Amino acid sequence: MERAELALVVSAQIAKVVGCEEDGITEATDLREEYEVDSLELMEIGTRLENVLGNRIDVEDLMGMQNVGDAVDVLYKRMQERQ
């Protein structure tokens, strides 16, 4: 999966959890600041992404992400490492 495609998947799953349109999520979006995402919602996003991508996401990685771009970078890196 290319990084751009992964970014679309991540945005789509985030939008479902926070209840917004996918185009409202950019790589610069800070979920905690802009959508007041709490740790439970963050875990839900992580679980959805694990199910869609078929890859485990470490809780430490999930909690350390500052914005959507960080999430895409970490997930892309992990996917590359597993190939």
Backbone as ProteinMPNN parsed JSONL, in Angstrom:
{"seq_chain_A": "MERAELALVVSAQIAKVVGCEEDGITEATDLREEYEVDSLELMEIGTRLENVLGNRIDVEDLMGMQNVGDAVDVLYKRMQERQ", "coords_chain_A": {"N_chain_A": [[0.853, -1.175, 0.0], [0.577, 2.149, -0.877], [1.808, 5.247, 0.565], [0.077, 7.461, 0.258], [-2.384, 6.242, -0.238], [-2.703, 4.91, 2.175], [-2.971, 7.131, 3.843], [-5.511, 8.017, 3.109], [-7.088, 5.877, 4.006], [-6.623, 6.006, 6.766], [-7.672, 8.572, 7.338], [-10.363, 8.13, 6.674], [-11.189, 6.248, 8.615], [-10.789, 7.686, 10.963], [-12.597, 9.793, 10.563], [-15.022, 8.407, 10.743], [-15.071, 7.767, 13.456], [-14.938, 10.261, 14.795], [-17.061, 11.549, 13.691], [-17.234, 13.225, 11.372], [-16.832, 14.677, 8.075], [-14.738, 13.03, 5.689], [-13.026, 14.729, 4.275], [-12.564, 16.668, 6.096], [-10.492, 15.918, 7.606], [-7.128, 16.281, 7.687], [-3.588, 15.819, 7.113], [-2.404, 17.508, 8.88], [-4.175, 17.728, 10.925], [-4.877, 17.885, 14.329], [-6.033, 15.678, 16.44], [-6.708, 15.725, 19.159], [-6.788, 18.434, 19.822], [-8.444, 19.668, 17.82], [-10.72, 18.017, 17.566], [-11.233, 17.123, 20.056], [-10.588, 14.505, 20.843], [-10.545, 11.784, 22.982], [-8.742, 9.39, 25.065], [-10.112, 6.949, 24.876], [-11.514, 7.167, 22.451], [-9.335, 7.394, 20.779], [-8.235, 4.871, 21.077], [-10.291, 3.418, 19.898], [-10.084, 4.293, 17.263], [-7.556, 3.252, 16.715], [-8.107, 0.486, 16.92], [-9.949, 0.133, 14.836], [-8.27, 0.755, 12.68], [-6.379, -1.296, 12.911], [-8.007, -3.495, 12.279], [-8.785, -2.916, 9.626], [-6.326, -2.667, 8.306], [-4.973, -4.928, 9.018], [-2.779, -5.072, 10.65], [-1.043, -4.936, 13.729], [-1.212, -2.291, 16.092], [0.858, -0.555, 18.167], [0.172, 0.539, 21.457], [1.73, 2.545, 22.592], [2.731, 3.833, 20.329], [0.35, 4.813, 19.275], [-0.549, 6.609, 21.277], [1.482, 8.451, 21.197], [1.266, 9.948, 18.916], [0.987, 13.072, 17.375], [-0.456, 14.35, 15.365], [-2.51, 13.666, 12.451], [-0.831, 13.167, 10.287], [1.47, 12.235, 11.583], [0.483, 9.79, 12.482], [0.015, 8.46, 10.059], [2.645, 8.341, 9.072], [3.929, 6.708, 11.051], [2.399, 4.329, 10.87], [2.852, 3.662, 8.175], [5.602, 3.233, 8.184], [5.755, 1.011, 9.927], [4.326, -0.855, 8.423], [6.026, -1.139, 6.231], [8.238, -2.268, 7.486], [7.286, -4.78, 8.112], [7.101, -6.122, 5.782]], "CA_chain_A": [[0.0, 0.0, 0.0], [1.326, 3.404, -0.938], [1.553, 6.14, 1.69], [-1.103, 8.287, -0.036], [-3.553, 5.381, -0.044], [-2.795, 4.716, 3.618], [-3.493, 8.38, 4.419], [-6.96, 8.023, 2.874], [-7.68, 4.876, 4.904], [-6.55, 6.565, 8.122], [-8.642, 9.669, 7.413], [-11.714, 7.578, 6.637], [-11.493, 5.632, 9.903], [-10.88, 8.769, 11.948], [-13.855, 10.505, 10.313], [-16.114, 7.588, 11.27], [-15.08, 7.832, 14.92], [-15.219, 11.615, 15.294], [-18.332, 11.998, 13.137], [-17.092, 14.343, 10.44], [-16.548, 14.284, 6.695], [-13.34, 12.646, 5.496], [-12.207, 15.852, 3.82], [-12.287, 17.507, 7.258], [-9.304, 15.374, 8.242], [-5.905, 16.43, 6.904], [-2.422, 15.322, 7.845], [-2.073, 18.478, 9.935], [-5.221, 17.698, 11.945], [-4.554, 17.423, 15.678], [-7.314, 15.131, 16.893], [-7.0, 16.142, 20.537], [-7.112, 19.864, 19.829], [-9.525, 20.042, 16.912], [-11.919, 17.191, 17.735], [-11.292, 16.739, 21.47], [-10.547, 13.05, 20.921], [-9.97, 11.309, 24.236], [-7.982, 8.149, 24.928], [-11.002, 5.87, 24.425], [-11.747, 7.343, 21.01], [-8.068, 7.093, 20.132], [-8.147, 3.41, 21.046], [-11.256, 2.949, 18.898], [-9.455, 4.56, 15.961], [-6.5, 2.25, 16.569], [-8.721, -0.824, 16.681], [-10.488, 0.15, 13.468], [-7.154, 0.693, 11.74], [-5.84, -2.654, 12.975], [-8.921, -4.377, 11.551], [-8.751, -2.601, 8.196], [-4.985, -2.857, 7.757], [-4.445, -6.244, 9.347], [-1.522, -4.9, 11.373], [-1.175, -4.509, 15.117], [-0.714, -0.95, 16.377], [1.288, -0.45, 19.559], [-0.486, 1.602, 22.218], [2.691, 3.64, 22.746], [2.726, 4.572, 19.061], [-0.94, 5.485, 19.168], [-0.608, 7.728, 22.214], [2.537, 9.408, 20.898], [1.003, 10.665, 17.673], [0.503, 14.425, 17.589], [-1.445, 14.69, 14.348], [-2.837, 12.579, 11.528], [0.378, 12.883, 9.514], [2.31, 11.37, 12.42], [-0.125, 8.46, 12.466], [0.271, 7.87, 8.744], [4.079, 8.031, 9.013], [4.222, 5.554, 11.906], [1.774, 3.143, 10.291], [3.54, 3.337, 6.933], [6.897, 2.673, 8.565], [5.506, -0.324, 10.477], [3.922, -1.725, 7.314], [7.238, -1.396, 5.45], [9.088, -3.159, 8.278], [6.686, -6.116, 8.155], [7.106, -6.733, 4.44]], "C_chain_A": [[0.899, 1.238, 0.0], [0.93, 4.317, 0.226], [0.289, 6.972, 1.474], [-2.393, 7.496, 0.167], [-3.787, 5.133, 1.443], [-3.38, 5.952, 4.292], [-5.003, 8.468, 4.245], [-7.676, 7.044, 3.798], [-7.722, 5.418, 6.33], [-7.591, 7.658, 8.292], [-10.075, 9.156, 7.465], [-12.095, 6.977, 7.994], [-11.628, 6.677, 11.003], [-12.214, 9.491, 11.803], [-15.048, 9.73, 10.865], [-16.216, 7.699, 12.789], [-15.474, 9.213, 15.414], [-16.501, 12.194, 14.721], [-18.226, 13.22, 12.253], [-16.884, 13.79, 9.038], [-15.064, 13.963, 6.57], [-12.467, 13.816, 5.077], [-11.938, 16.861, 4.94], [-11.047, 17.063, 8.012], [-8.121, 15.529, 7.282], [-4.745, 15.883, 7.715], [-2.021, 16.265, 8.972], [-3.087, 18.47, 11.081], [-4.7, 17.118, 13.25], [-5.866, 16.979, 16.303], [-7.687, 15.576, 18.299], [-7.449, 17.594, 20.586], [-8.375, 20.184, 19.031], [-10.826, 19.272, 17.137], [-12.104, 16.685, 19.159], [-11.378, 15.224, 21.648], [-9.882, 12.654, 22.23], [-9.298, 9.95, 24.009], [-8.863, 6.984, 24.463], [-11.281, 5.958, 22.933], [-10.478, 7.03, 20.228], [-7.862, 5.583, 20.029], [-9.115, 2.821, 20.022], [-10.7, 3.153, 17.488], [-8.376, 3.508, 15.697], [-7.045, 0.874, 16.248], [-9.282, -0.912, 15.27], [-9.364, 0.014, 12.443], [-6.497, -0.687, 11.75], [-6.696, -3.614, 12.153], [-8.84, -4.161, 10.044], [-7.4, -2.97, 7.579], [-4.399, -4.244, 8.03], [-3.099, -6.197, 10.043], [-1.805, -4.427, 12.787], [-0.567, -3.12, 15.282], [-0.38, -0.886, 17.857], [0.617, 0.74, 20.226], [0.445, 2.805, 22.372], [2.758, 4.492, 21.489], [1.474, 5.42, 18.952], [-0.998, 6.731, 20.049], [0.421, 8.816, 21.897], [2.305, 10.241, 19.649], [0.394, 12.035, 17.957], [-0.578, 14.828, 16.594], [-1.636, 13.515, 13.396], [-1.623, 12.197, 10.685], [1.341, 11.999, 10.276], [1.794, 9.938, 12.392], [0.172, 7.752, 11.147], [1.74, 7.467, 8.635], [4.421, 6.786, 9.813], [3.645, 4.274, 11.311], [2.481, 2.705, 9.014], [4.889, 2.684, 7.218], [6.728, 1.241, 9.065], [5.133, -1.315, 9.359], [5.127, -2.083, 6.451], [8.145, -2.381, 6.17], [8.587, -4.595, 8.249], [6.684, -6.816, 6.81], [8.359, -7.536, 4.199]], "O_chain_A": [[1.848, 1.343, 0.778], [-0.151, 4.173, 0.798], [-0.487, 7.166, 2.409], [-3.377, 8.025, 0.685], [-4.924, 5.144, 1.913], [-4.192, 5.834, 5.21], [-5.702, 8.945, 5.139], [-8.751, 7.349, 4.314], [-8.738, 5.301, 7.016], [-8.319, 7.671, 9.285], [-10.902, 9.681, 8.21], [-13.213, 7.183, 8.466], [-12.489, 6.559, 11.875], [-12.885, 9.769, 12.797], [-15.984, 10.328, 11.396], [-17.315, 7.723, 13.343], [-16.261, 9.331, 16.354], [-16.985, 13.218, 15.203], [-19.029, 14.146, 12.364], [-16.773, 12.579, 8.847], [-14.233, 14.553, 7.26], [-11.303, 13.898, 5.471], [-11.169, 17.804, 4.752], [-10.598, 17.736, 8.94], [-8.127, 14.963, 6.189], [-4.912, 15.526, 8.881], [-1.36, 15.845, 9.922], [-2.878, 19.135, 12.096], [-4.155, 16.014, 13.284], [-6.709, 17.806, 16.653], [-8.865, 15.781, 18.593], [-8.384, 17.939, 21.309], [-9.263, 20.887, 19.513], [-11.912, 19.812, 16.922], [-13.02, 15.911, 19.436], [-12.13, 14.723, 22.484], [-8.792, 13.128, 22.551], [-9.291, 9.432, 22.893], [-8.391, 6.119, 23.726], [-11.284, 4.944, 22.234], [-10.542, 6.464, 19.137], [-7.375, 5.081, 19.016], [-8.795, 1.837, 19.356], [-10.836, 2.284, 16.627], [-8.291, 2.948, 14.604], [-6.503, 0.171, 15.395], [-9.106, -1.922, 14.59], [-9.478, -0.733, 11.471], [-6.102, -1.189, 10.698], [-6.169, -4.448, 11.417], [-8.828, -5.123, 9.276], [-7.336, -3.513, 6.476], [-3.457, -4.678, 7.366], [-2.357, -7.179, 10.026], [-2.702, -3.614, 13.012], [0.465, -2.81, 14.686], [-1.238, -1.136, 18.704], [0.507, 1.815, 19.637], [0.001, 3.951, 22.293], [2.832, 5.718, 21.563], [1.53, 6.593, 18.584], [-1.448, 7.788, 19.605], [0.247, 9.971, 22.288], [3.082, 11.152, 19.361], [-0.59, 12.147, 18.688], [-1.506, 15.559, 16.939], [-0.98, 12.483, 13.539], [-1.415, 11.017, 10.403], [1.963, 11.11, 9.695], [2.572, 8.989, 12.29], [0.539, 6.577, 11.134], [2.048, 6.374, 8.16], [5.122, 5.903, 9.319], [4.327, 3.251, 11.254], [2.687, 1.511, 8.795], [5.267, 1.706, 6.573], [7.483, 0.354, 8.667], [5.575, -2.464, 9.361], [5.235, -3.218, 5.986], [8.757, -3.238, 5.533], [9.382, -5.529, 8.35], [6.304, -7.983, 6.715], [8.525, -8.114, 3.125]]}, "name": "protein", "num_of_chains": 1, "seq": "MERAELALVVSAQIAKVVGCEEDGITEATDLREEYEVDSLELMEIGTRLENVLGNRIDVEDLMGMQNVGDAVDVLYKRMQERQ"}
